[in-house]
Amino acid sequence: MTAVYLVALDGSQQADKVVRKAVAEAQRSRARLILFRVLETPDYLFEVTGYPKIIQKTRDFLEEALADLQQELKQQYPELEVSYYLQEGKPTRCIQQFAADVEPVDRIIMGITGESEQNLTGSTTAYIVNHAPCDVLVVK
């Protein structure tokens, strides 16, 4: 049975490094990669005029970026099986739920800090390390 690695992406500067590490790990173990991105919607946006349009444009942008990355990886690594998934919600909940319930995942690969964090370990990463239903590989 083929292993499944969930690659949690967040738009941070570390994302490229996370993808490179995930590809190397997948090639070594012949795993399938799922590029995973969460569209987090802060509560205050619900009060903004045009909220649905803003979210749809953001969703379209992220979907296109994931599709482009998938194509790029398939061209560079034809033997690699790569899919992507975009979900709206809270990153901690979405990553954990996907890995536990939506599709059984053997490993989550993610960066040590997120897009807006400067701490030693990001809050999402710390949560996933402590609550994930599988191994977590944290990329520095």
GUVEXFI-283141 format. One line per field, with one value per atom (N, C-alpha, C): residue number from 1; atom name; x negated, y, z. Coordinates in steps of 0.02 Angstrom, whole numbers, m for minus. Layout:
% GUVEXFI-283141
seq = (NUM,...)
atom = (CA,...)
u = (X,...)
v = (Y,...)
w = (Z,...)
//
This chain:
% GUVEXFI-283141
seq = (1,1,1,2,2,2,3,3,3,4,4,4,5,5,5,6,6,6,7,7,7,8,8,8,9,9,9,10,10,10,11,11,11,12,12,12,13,13,13,14,14,14,15,15,15,16,16,16,17,17,17,18,18,18,19,19,19,20,20,20,21,21,21,22,22,22,23,23,23,24,24,24,25,25,25,26,26,26,27,27,27,28,28,28,29,29,29,30,30,30,31,31,31,32,32,32,33,33,33,34,34,34,35,35,35,36,36,36,37,37,37,38,38,38,39,39,39,40,40,40,41,41,41,42,42,42,43,43,43,44,44,44,45,45,45,46,46,46,47,47,47,48,48,48,49,49,49,50,50,50,51,51,51,52,52,52,53,53,53,54,54,54,55,55,55,56,56,56,57,57,57,58,58,58,59,59,59,60,60,60,61,61,61,62,62,62,63,63,63,64,64,64,65,65,65,66,66,66,67,67,67,68,68,68,69,69,69,70,70,70,71,71,71,72,72,72,73,73,73,74,74,74,75,75,75,76,76,76,77,77,77,78,78,78,79,79,79,80,80,80,81,81,81,82,82,82,83,83,83,84,84,84,85,85,85,86,86,86,87,87,87,88,88,88,89,89,89,90,90,90,91,91,91,92,92,92,93,93,93,94,94,94,95,95,95,96,96,96,97,97,97,98,98,98,99,99,99,100,100,100,101,101,101,102,102,102,103,103,103,104,104,104,105,105,105,106,106,106,107,107,107,108,108,108,109,109,109,110,110,110,111,111,111,112,112,112,113,113,113,114,114,114,115,115,115,116,116,116,117,117,117,118,118,118,119,119,119,120,120,120,121,121,121,122,122,122,123,123,123,124,124,124,125,125,125,126,126,126,127,127,127,128,128,128,129,129,129,130,130,130,131,131,131,132,132,132,133,133,133,134,134,134,135,135,135,136,136,136,137,137,137,138,138,138,139,139,139,140,140,140)
atom = (N,CA,C,N,CA,C,N,CA,C,N,CA,C,N,CA,C,N,CA,C,N,CA,C,N,CA,C,N,CA,C,N,CA,C,N,CA,C,N,CA,C,N,CA,C,N,CA,C,N,CA,C,N,CA,C,N,CA,C,N,CA,C,N,CA,C,N,CA,C,N,CA,C,N,CA,C,N,CA,C,N,CA,C,N,CA,C,N,CA,C,N,CA,C,N,CA,C,N,CA,C,N,CA,C,N,CA,C,N,CA,C,N,CA,C,N,CA,C,N,CA,C,N,CA,C,N,CA,C,N,CA,C,N,CA,C,N,CA,C,N,CA,C,N,CA,C,N,CA,C,N,CA,C,N,CA,C,N,CA,C,N,CA,C,N,CA,C,N,CA,C,N,CA,C,N,CA,C,N,CA,C,N,CA,C,N,CA,C,N,CA,C,N,CA,C,N,CA,C,N,CA,C,N,CA,C,N,CA,C,N,CA,C,N,CA,C,N,CA,C,N,CA,C,N,CA,C,N,CA,C,N,CA,C,N,CA,C,N,CA,C,N,CA,C,N,CA,C,N,CA,C,N,CA,C,N,CA,C,N,CA,C,N,CA,C,N,CA,C,N,CA,C,N,CA,C,N,CA,C,N,CA,C,N,CA,C,N,CA,C,N,CA,C,N,CA,C,N,CA,C,N,CA,C,N,CA,C,N,CA,C,N,CA,C,N,CA,C,N,CA,C,N,CA,C,N,CA,C,N,CA,C,N,CA,C,N,CA,C,N,CA,C,N,CA,C,N,CA,C,N,CA,C,N,CA,C,N,CA,C,N,CA,C,N,CA,C,N,CA,C,N,CA,C,N,CA,C,N,CA,C,N,CA,C,N,CA,C,N,CA,C,N,CA,C,N,CA,C,N,CA,C,N,CA,C,N,CA,C,N,CA,C,N,CA,C,N,CA,C,N,CA,C,N,CA,C,N,CA,C,N,CA,C,N,CA,C,N,CA,C,N,CA,C,N,CA,C,N,CA,C,N,CA,C,N,CA,C,N,CA,C,N,CA,C,N,CA,C,N,CA,C,N,CA,C,N,CA,C,N,CA,C,N,CA,C,N,CA,C)
u = (m41,0,m44,m25,m63,m51,m106,m100,m74,m41,m13,m42,m71,m100,m59,m36,1,m49,m54,m101,m61,m66,m28,m64,m32,m62,m23,m58,m26,m45,m83,m102,m163,m194,m252,m313,m368,m430,m457,m438,m461,m427,m373,m333,m375,m419,m461,m506,m534,m577,m536,m476,m432,m416,m401,m385,m445,m504,m565,m577,m569,m579,m526,m465,m411,m423,m446,m462,m517,m570,m626,m602,m561,m534,m489,m447,m401,m439,m490,m530,m564,m591,m627,m581,m520,m474,m417,m420,m368,m298,m295,m231,m194,m131,m88,m83,m87,m84,m15,9,68,47,48,34,97,91,149,143,194,195,261,258,319,330,390,410,442,404,429,468,528,571,582,550,559,632,657,726,744,698,714,733,711,728,803,836,908,947,920,953,934,886,862,909,926,967,928,961,927,889,900,865,865,923,922,878,876,834,760,742,673,650,691,674,669,715,713,651,632,571,509,508,452,451,508,513,488,510,489,413,385,313,275,296,262,270,329,341,295,288,245,171,151,82,68,115,107,104,148,149,83,57,m7,m64,m64,m117,m112,m51,m41,m69,m53,m77,m153,m181,m254,m288,m262,m291,m282,m225,m214,m261,m276,m323,m394,m414,m482,m492,m440,m444,m386,m390,m333,m312,m357,m341,m303,m301,m270,m195,m157,m84,m69,m39,m26,46,80,147,148,202,207,277,282,345,345,398,407,468,460,516,521,580,592,604,571,580,519,514,458,404,342,290,280,278,267,321,383,440,442,430,434,380,319,264,275,292,303,362,417,476,463,429,414,372,319,273,306,355,387,448,488,554,564,539,554,514,450,407,352,344,291,222,186,122,68,12,m43,m90,m94,m139,m114,m120,m107,m175,m186,m248,m230,m261,m244,m304,m300,m353,m349,m405,m408,m369,m367,m327,m283,m232,m184,m199,m153,m158,m169,m137,m140,m174,m209,m238,m314,m341,m414,m439,m396,m415,m460,m485,m527,m486,m425,m380,m312,m282,m218,m163,m109,m54,m20,m11,20,m25,m89,m136,m137,m140,m141,m78,m21,42,42,22,23,m26,m85,m133,m103,m65,m36,30,65,131,141,91,99,108,145,156,99,46,m9,m74,m129,m193,m190,m230,m235,m309,m324,m392,m391,m429,m432,m496,m487,m543,m564,m628,m655,m673)
v = (m59,0,62,111,173,219,245,293,359,397,462,515,567,622,685,716,779,836,879,935,998,1021,1079,1143,1180,1242,1302,1358,1417,1482,1479,1541,1575,1544,1574,1565,1598,1591,1520,1484,1415,1366,1386,1339,1302,1338,1305,1252,1268,1220,1159,1171,1116,1071,1101,1061,1021,1051,1014,954,965,911,857,877,828,786,817,781,731,752,706,647,660,607,560,588,548,505,531,492,434,448,397,340,356,304,288,317,306,324,378,401,447,453,499,563,621,686,718,748,790,860,907,977,1004,1031,1050,1122,1160,1231,1248,1288,1309,1384,1400,1470,1489,1526,1546,1611,1612,1671,1701,1756,1788,1811,1807,1825,1896,1943,2012,2020,1974,1979,1970,1934,1923,1988,2041,2105,2152,2132,2174,2168,2225,2225,2190,2146,2110,2049,2028,1970,1909,1887,1827,1834,1893,1904,1902,1930,1929,1857,1818,1749,1708,1719,1682,1698,1762,1781,1750,1750,1720,1645,1613,1541,1525,1564,1553,1560,1611,1622,1563,1541,1485,1420,1409,1350,1348,1406,1411,1399,1427,1418,1344,1310,1238,1197,1213,1177,1188,1249,1264,1225,1223,1186,1112,1086,1015,1001,1043,1033,1036,1085,1094,1031,1005,945,884,877,821,824,884,891,875,899,887,816,786,720,677,653,617,554,525,464,480,542,563,574,545,555,614,666,728,750,765,794,855,892,948,954,991,999,1067,1105,1170,1168,1189,1188,1255,1275,1338,1324,1361,1351,1370,1341,1352,1300,1322,1275,1215,1226,1170,1117,1139,1093,1059,1097,1069,1016,1032,984,921,929,870,829,861,824,788,821,790,727,734,678,621,636,583,554,596,573,572,622,627,576,574,525,505,441,419,442,477,506,472,456,424,474,534,585,654,701,771,806,844,881,955,993,1065,1105,1170,1215,1227,1249,1259,1321,1372,1432,1448,1487,1504,1571,1590,1650,1713,1718,1780,1771,1716,1702,1707,1731,1737,1698,1658,1619,1561,1526,1468,1414,1403,1356,1390,1387,1419,1384,1420,1391,1334,1340,1285,1224,1234,1178,1143,1183,1153,1113,1139,1103,1037,1040,979,927,948,900,864,900,870,834,845,816,775,772,736,661,629,557,517,551,518,555,532,566,635,681,748,763,782,804,880,912,985,1008,1051,1076,1144,1151,1215,1260)
w = (0,0,0,m38,m45,14,41,96,69,113,94,140,109,147,133,186,181,189,139,140,155,218,240,219,175,148,174,183,211,177,124,90,119,170,201,157,176,139,144,196,205,158,125,86,33,m2,m53,m22,36,71,94,117,138,79,22,m38,m60,m61,m81,m34,30,79,69,57,46,m16,m69,m131,m118,m83,m69,m27,23,66,26,m16,m57,m107,m137,m184,m148,m90,m52,m31,m12,13,m35,m95,m146,m121,m85,m57,m105,m94,m132,m91,m126,m93,m102,m49,m52,m31,m77,m61,m28,32,72,93,79,97,130,182,217,204,184,177,244,283,349,342,367,362,431,446,511,520,581,596,573,578,561,487,445,374,360,404,394,394,424,427,370,329,275,215,186,125,70,35,m19,3,65,93,48,22,m20,m82,m110,m169,m151,m94,m71,m60,m26,m12,m77,m123,m186,m227,m229,m265,m232,m166,m130,m143,m139,m153,m223,m272,m342,m349,m316,m318,m289,m230,m197,m236,m263,m304,m365,m398,m456,m437,m380,m357,m342,m311,m297,m361,m408,m472,m510,m508,m541,m508,m442,m407,m422,m423,m440,m510,m559,m628,m630,m596,m595,m566,m512,m482,m527,m560,m605,m665,m688,m744,m722,m664,m639,m615,m588,m558,m583,m645,m675,m636,m599,m561,m496,m477,m414,m423,m378,m378,m332,m360,m323,m335,m280,m285,m238,m239,m193,m166,m111,m76,m43,m53,m22,22,84,131,166,182,217,291,334,406,446,505,550,534,520,499,545,611,656,648,648,643,575,522,455,442,462,452,492,555,598,572,555,532,466,420,356,367,406,418,455,497,537,504,470,447,372,337,266,226,238,204,252,265,310,284,327,310,352,322,358,389,359,385,362,407,391,386,333,325,323,368,373,398,389,412,486,514,587,609,567,583,524,537,485,452,410,370,411,468,507,575,585,650,649,703,710,771,801,861,841,892,878,843,865,833,828,768,759,798,811,850,814,748,710,712,701,701,769,822,889,902,881,891,852,790,748,775,796,824,884,925,985,975,920,911,847,805,741,752,708,714,682,661,626,642,613,622,588,615,587,575,514,497,492,536,539,504,455,415,441,457,481,423)
//
